[in-house]
Amino acid sequence: MGIGWPQLLVIALVILVLFGRGRISEMMGDFGKGIKSFKKGMNEDESADTPKPGGKIEGPAAAASDDQSAKNPAKTSDNS
């Protein structure tokens, strides 16, 4: 059968009596803040995945030449 409108109304009234109007509004405010924070986090993740235009990207060529000179010091021109 399911829950109808009269049953939902009774449940809502019982919750209102148990918690009070102030506590329910506080819980709903916290719930709203949580949703807002979640949406903000999702937007930050999406923007972090996409690269920003105009950024300079350096290749690994400089790092590779530094590694080779560190491994083979005899091949550098500084050792005479």
C-alpha positions as a Markdown table, in Angstrom:
| # | Residue | x | y | z |
|---|---|---|---|---|
| 1 | Met | 0.0 | 0.0 | 0.0 |
| 2 | Gly | 2.6 | 2.6 | 1.0 |
| 3 | Ile | 2.6 | 5.6 | 3.1 |
| 4 | Gly | -0.1 | 8.2 | 2.3 |
| 5 | Trp | -0.4 | 11.9 | 3.1 |
| 6 | Pro | -2.2 | 11.5 | 6.4 |
| 7 | Gln | 0.6 | 9.2 | 7.7 |
| 8 | Leu | 3.3 | 11.6 | 6.6 |
| 9 | Leu | 1.5 | 14.5 | 8.3 |
| 10 | Val | 1.3 | 12.6 | 11.6 |
| 11 | Ile | 5.0 | 11.7 | 11.3 |
| 12 | Ala | 5.9 | 15.3 | 10.7 |
| 13 | Leu | 3.9 | 16.5 | 13.7 |
| 14 | Val | 5.6 | 13.9 | 15.9 |
| 15 | Ile | 9.0 | 15.0 | 14.8 |
| 16 | Leu | 8.1 | 18.6 | 15.3 |
| 17 | Val | 6.9 | 17.9 | 18.9 |
| 18 | Leu | 10.0 | 15.8 | 19.7 |
| 19 | Phe | 12.7 | 18.1 | 18.4 |
| 20 | Gly | 11.0 | 21.5 | 18.4 |
| 21 | Arg | 11.0 | 24.2 | 15.7 |
| 22 | Gly | 14.5 | 25.6 | 16.6 |
| 23 | Arg | 16.3 | 22.3 | 16.5 |
| 24 | Ile | 14.7 | 21.3 | 13.2 |
| 25 | Ser | 15.7 | 24.6 | 11.6 |
| 26 | Glu | 19.2 | 24.3 | 12.9 |
| 27 | Met | 19.5 | 20.8 | 11.5 |
| 28 | Met | 18.2 | 21.9 | 8.1 |
| 29 | Gly | 20.7 | 24.8 | 8.1 |
| 30 | Asp | 23.5 | 22.4 | 8.8 |
| 31 | Phe | 22.2 | 20.1 | 6.0 |
| 32 | Gly | 22.1 | 23.0 | 3.6 |
| 33 | Lys | 25.7 | 24.0 | 4.5 |
| 34 | Gly | 26.8 | 20.4 | 3.9 |
| 35 | Ile | 25.2 | 20.4 | 0.4 |
| 36 | Lys | 26.8 | 23.7 | -0.4 |
| 37 | Ser | 30.2 | 22.5 | 0.7 |
| 38 | Phe | 29.8 | 19.3 | -1.3 |
| 39 | Lys | 28.9 | 21.2 | -4.5 |
| 40 | Lys | 31.9 | 23.6 | -3.9 |
| 41 | Gly | 34.2 | 20.6 | -3.5 |
| 42 | Met | 32.9 | 19.0 | -6.7 |
| 43 | Asn | 33.5 | 22.2 | -8.6 |
| 44 | Glu | 37.0 | 22.5 | -7.3 |
| 45 | Asp | 37.8 | 18.9 | -8.3 |
| 46 | Glu | 36.5 | 19.6 | -11.9 |
| 47 | Ser | 38.6 | 22.8 | -12.2 |
| 48 | Ala | 41.7 | 21.0 | -10.9 |
| 49 | Asp | 41.4 | 18.3 | -13.6 |
| 50 | Thr | 41.4 | 20.8 | -16.5 |
| 51 | Pro | 44.8 | 22.5 | -17.2 |
| 52 | Lys | 44.8 | 26.3 | -17.0 |
| 53 | Pro | 45.7 | 27.9 | -20.3 |
| 54 | Gly | 48.8 | 30.0 | -20.6 |
| 55 | Gly | 50.9 | 28.0 | -18.2 |
| 56 | Lys | 54.5 | 27.2 | -19.2 |
| 57 | Ile | 55.3 | 23.5 | -19.2 |
| 58 | Glu | 59.0 | 22.5 | -19.2 |
| 59 | Gly | 60.1 | 19.3 | -20.7 |
| 60 | Pro | 62.3 | 16.7 | -19.0 |
| 61 | Ala | 65.3 | 17.6 | -21.1 |
| 62 | Ala | 66.9 | 19.7 | -18.4 |
| 63 | Ala | 66.4 | 17.1 | -15.7 |
| 64 | Ala | 67.8 | 14.4 | -17.9 |
| 65 | Ser | 71.0 | 16.2 | -18.6 |
| 66 | Asp | 71.5 | 16.9 | -14.9 |
| 67 | Asp | 71.0 | 13.2 | -14.1 |
| 68 | Gln | 73.6 | 12.1 | -16.7 |
| 69 | Ser | 76.3 | 14.5 | -15.5 |
| 70 | Ala | 75.7 | 13.3 | -11.9 |
| 71 | Lys | 76.0 | 9.7 | -12.9 |
| 72 | Asn | 79.1 | 10.1 | -15.1 |
| 73 | Pro | 81.3 | 12.9 | -13.7 |
| 74 | Ala | 84.2 | 11.9 | -15.9 |
| 75 | Lys | 82.3 | 13.1 | -19.0 |
| 76 | Thr | 81.9 | 16.6 | -17.8 |
| 77 | Ser | 84.3 | 19.3 | -19.0 |
| 78 | Asp | 84.9 | 20.5 | -15.4 |
| 79 | Asn | 87.1 | 17.5 | -14.6 |
| 80 | Ser | 90.5 | 18.3 | -16.1 |
